[in-house]
Amino acid sequence: MTDWTMWLEATGALAGAGGLGYAKVRAPRVYWSLVGMPVAWGRFTLSYRSTMDVCGLTVHPSGLRAFMTRNVARREVQPVPPKIRRIRGTSTGLRVTLRLPAGLEPADVMASSERLRHAWGVHSVTVVETKPGFVELRMTGYDVLRRVRMPRKARPHDMVVPVAVREDGTAFERDYRKAPMALTLGANHSGKSMYQRNLIKGLAQLPVALVGIDCKRGVEQSAFAPRLSALVTSPDDAASLLGVLVAEMEDRFDLLSRHGVSDLWELPAGARPVPVVVLVDEVAELFLISSKKDEERRERIVTALIRLAQMARAIGIYLEICGQRFGSDLGKGATMLRAQLTGRVVHRVNDKQTAEMGLADVAPDAVPAASLIPMNRPGTAVAADASGGWSKIRTPDTLREEVVAICRDFAHLVPDLPFLEPFRPHVPAEAPAAGPSLVKPRPVTE
């Protein structure tokens, strides 16, 4: 009987170890919740003060505090680390809110993030300033970009579209109110099209007009025709469409002037025009010319793009520019247009110069990270903006058929815009113009 008990106990222990090993590889969230988080929490709690001291993240106490410690508490005066305000666990890591003492700034903690990561045995530590004097340590227990899983609460709303997952486990959102114009770069098979696909999937659920410019004969965007208000597939048609958008921009500025406001979102809901998102699939096709007779068309296209990028934010027309390279080698006007594109997303590139085109002017520190993205991780990119901050993100693998189904299901949200009617794409007969909504749309708030 004793032998059987021993064998059962040994078998159970082996099965449990094997199950944890399987969960660590195939279900990292489960493993983190059961094993990783308690271990990391305990290691953090026990070694916090000594780790902060070794990393140089402590300050000498004030004179009064030192006096009270030495003469009243009868204890040795020790350096003061940031005070822990809150610790909470998540499905991907730990969130720790720290109150910085006088003499420390968020940059000091950011500079020590790698040392903190190794000291506490977590996959990464990201430092985010939440408000003056407070920072949040976002620790991830495993590589959340290996198998991308969007947070459950990530849903498109207002003019915000969750597109990817950051390396700290939070959702990367494309916020058109904060970064109205954006540039996306990446080599072939880098995941650039996947990023655009997820963006269209989110935008299709919002009450906005989607305008597609796909000069590769529409091979990328034609499948999304049921939800597009306009689609052009040649540079000549693109020049005409951009001219119409510039004319609409001027009309909307007249509307703002009549109401005495300076922004689309300040207008009354009944008088507010529908926001328009212009999706340019391959911007180089609009800049390159094959003969001298195309120069005039190129000049019109570039001028219209620059005018929209400079002024269209206030009247709700947003540019989403996509390409493999985007620099001065495309010709006159390229650098001027790029300077107006606030949001930057750079996928794997073939040379460092391309990464510099997208990031060097807004986040120089992000250039090395973009240059080292491996080929076996399509969808991985570096996202930055004009604030200088940047993060590594990865887009979830979304089937094209899924996006097409979303576009068909939300085709009833296509607004009635007469100025775009000449460019309205043809919807195949087998694709229903509208169907029952799978997801309840979230309207744009005032």
Secondary structure, 3 states (H helix, E strand, C coil): CHHHHHHHHHHHHHHHHHHHHHHHHHCHHHHHHHHHHHHHHHHHHHHHHHHHHHCCCCECCCHHHHHHHHHCCCCCCCCECCEEEEEEECCCEEEEEEECCCCCCHHHHHHCHHHHHHHHCCCEEEEEEEECCEEEEEEECCCCCCCCCCCCCCCCECCEEEEEEECCCCEEEEECCCCCCEEEECCCCCCHHHHHHHHHHHHCCCCCEEEEECCCCCCCCHHHHHHCCEEECCHHHHHHHHHHHHHHHHHHHHHHHHHCCCCHHHCCHHHCCCCEEEEECCCHHHHCCCCHHHHHHHHHHHHHHHHHHHHHHHHCEEEEEEECCCCHHHCCCHHHHHHCCCEEEEECCCCHHHHHHHHCCCCHHHHHHHHCCCCCCCCEEEEECCCCCEEEEECCCCCHHHHHHHHHHCHHHCCCCHHHHHHCCCCCCCCCCCCCCCCCCCCCCC
